[in-house]
Amino acid sequence: MSSYNKIDAEAWEEKIRFFKSNFSQCKLCPRECGAQRESGVPGVCHAGKDLRIASYNIHNGEEPPISGRNGSGAVFFSGCTMKCVFCQNFPISQFNNGRNYSINELSEIFLELEKRGAHNINLVSPTPYLFHIVKALRIASDNGLEIPVVYNSGGYEKVSIIRELNNIVDIYMPDFKYSDADLAKRFSGVVNYPKIAFEAISEMYRQTGSLMIDKDGIAVRGIIIRHLILPGHILNSKNILKKIGRSKLKDAYLSLMSQFFPAYNSTTDEYLSRKLVPEEYEDVRSYAISEKLEKGWFQDI
């Protein structure tokens, strides 16, 4: 049973009030851009008053305990708090492709995905829509939703916001993209990313602990930290792994990803205009092993 089934009616209402208070003027992400979203003014992330979704479906491309046999019930939200020049989903994240849905429709999507056999509800880039999402989860849980909720984000999160997701989110799946603040600003348009992401991911880990997997190999609670290796920026990856391996996050599951390919505006950097080469991948993989980060998955190049 998912953790949000343990929330009573009063706690649900408190959480909904909290997210509404951060919705407009918007303070849901570390940018705190203050957009008057209730008046229809979009934030830096492109999100306005209405809930906007690019797509939803059963997704089989996640880590093994997330996709399992039946797939993950992925909901891809439009817009993004980050501006990654190499984003592979840029039509959704940067061009805001999608259509508007009501909160009731979102709750019905959650229930539909569960009915179709999804192992979990996988919220992809959900931060700008947390007010809508929490209300929809409340409705869905009142109507029998029981599968775990996965929070799938770029790691650029406010600790105060993540704290309020306690007992709503069962599994966190954040990226830890950068150890270098200058790279984060240059490639993703965000400031102070290493500190902000580390603190947010630490709070996620505090809430859930390491990954718990049931007898069928399906994740039910915990955290998976993802890191995408960037071509030509191997030191960035090693410093991320060092930070994880020498902190309380060392017992978290790691997903080391090699799937980078040039997309969107990645050609603005000489290294990001190409794919990762085997020597780079093996260098980072060997370093992860040397830091004893062996719980998780190393994606083959």
Secondary structure as UniProt FT lines:
FT   HELIX           3..6
FT   HELIX           9..21
FT   TURN            22..26
FT   TURN            30..31
FT   HELIX           37..39
FT   TURN            44..45
FT   STRAND          51..59
FT   HELIX           64..67
FT   TURN            68..70
FT   STRAND          72..77
FT   TURN            85..86
FT   TURN            88..89
FT   HELIX           90..93
FT   TURN            94..95
FT   STRAND          99..101
FT   HELIX           103..115
FT   TURN            116..117
FT   STRAND          121..124
FT   HELIX           127..129
FT   HELIX           130..142
FT   TURN            143..144
FT   STRAND          149..153
FT   HELIX           159..164
FT   TURN            165..168
FT   STRAND          171..175
FT   HELIX           181..188
FT   HELIX           193..208
FT   STRAND          212..213
FT   TURN            215..216
FT   STRAND          219..228
FT   TURN            231..232
FT   HELIX           234..245
FT   HELIX           248..251
FT   STRAND          253..257
FT   TURN            264..265
FT   HELIX           266..268
FT   TURN            270..273
FT   HELIX           278..290
FT   TURN            291..292
FT   STRAND          296..298
//
